[in-house]
Amino acid sequence: MSVSNIYIDQGSDFTTTLYINDSDGLPLDLTAYSVEAQIRKTYTSTEYVDFTSSIVSLDSGQITISLSNIQTSNMISGRYVYDVVLTDPTSVKTRVVEGSATVNPGVTH
């Protein structure tokens, strides 16, 4: 698992690309995997926002997570936490990335 902190501008579309490696440091083959990601104000918050998560390249371990400008407009500026979970072909779930997310306040509404 890796730690990657992200910065999101309130009221803007957000997308970031993540590269997932196997235990040997090589790109993980994501064939037959699925991905999901969420952002919450705290680890124990019951409210959350789902990222749109997709596997971009099966053989290069490339994943994108994104939020629409509508989603980020509805988020209060400040610090959040997020993670990304892969589900392998045998239904085993593994957290592959986690970190803090800072939502920067917007001026233009």
N, C-alpha and C positions, 0 to 999 in steps of 0.2 A: 504494500500500500504506500502511496505517496501523499504528501501534503502539498497543496497548491492553493494559495490565497488568491481570491479574485476581487475585482472592483467593478461595480455595476452602476451606471449612471441612471438615476431615477428618470422615468419618462422616455427612455431610449431603448431601442432593441439591443439585446445583449447576446453575443455568441462567443464561445471559446472552444478551441480544439484541444483535446487531450490525447496523449500517446501512451498506450498501455503496453508495458513490457512483461515478458515472462521472468522466471527466476534466474535465467541466464543473461538477462538484460537485452534479449532479442524481442522484436515486436511480437506481441501475442496474436496468434491466429484466432480471430473472432468468429469463425464459421460456426453457426448454430448457437451463438450467444445472443442474449438480449441485454439491454442496458436501461437503467432507470436512475433518476437523480432528483433530489429534493433540497429545498432551502427552507430553513426555519429560523425564527428569532433566537431560540436557544435549543439546546439538545432535547429538552423536555417539553417544548411547545407542542401543543396539539394541532395548532394551525400551521399549514405549510403551503408552499407553492411547488408544483411539479415543474421541473425543467422539461422542455422538449428535448429528448435525448435520442441520438441516432448513431449507428455505426456507419462511418463514412467509408472505411476500407477494411475488408475482412482480413487481409493478409498483413497490413501494416499496423494493426492495433490502434487505429485512429477513430476517435469518438468526438462528437460535438454535443454540447449542451447549450441550450438557448432559452431566453425569455423574451416575450413580446414587449413592446413599449406599453401596452395596456397593463400587463402584469407588473412591470417595474413602476408604472405610475401609481399603482395601488399599494406599493410597499413603502413603509415609513423609512426614512433615511436612518442609517446606523449600521451596527455590526450584526451579522447573521452567521449561521453555520450551514454547511452543505456537505453532501457526500454523493458519490457515484457508485452504484452497485451493479456488478455484472452477474448474470445468471448463466451458468455453463450448460452444455447439452444434457447433463444429468440432473439439472435443477438445483445445483449447489450455488448459493449466493455468496459473493465475495465483494467486500468494500475495497475498491481499487484506488480511489482518490477521496480525500476529505480536506476541509480547510475552513477558513473564515471567509466571509463575503462581506465587503463593505459596500453599502448602497449610498452613493453620493447624492446629496440633494440637488434637485433641478431648479432652474429659475424660470424657464419658459414653460408655460402650461397651455 
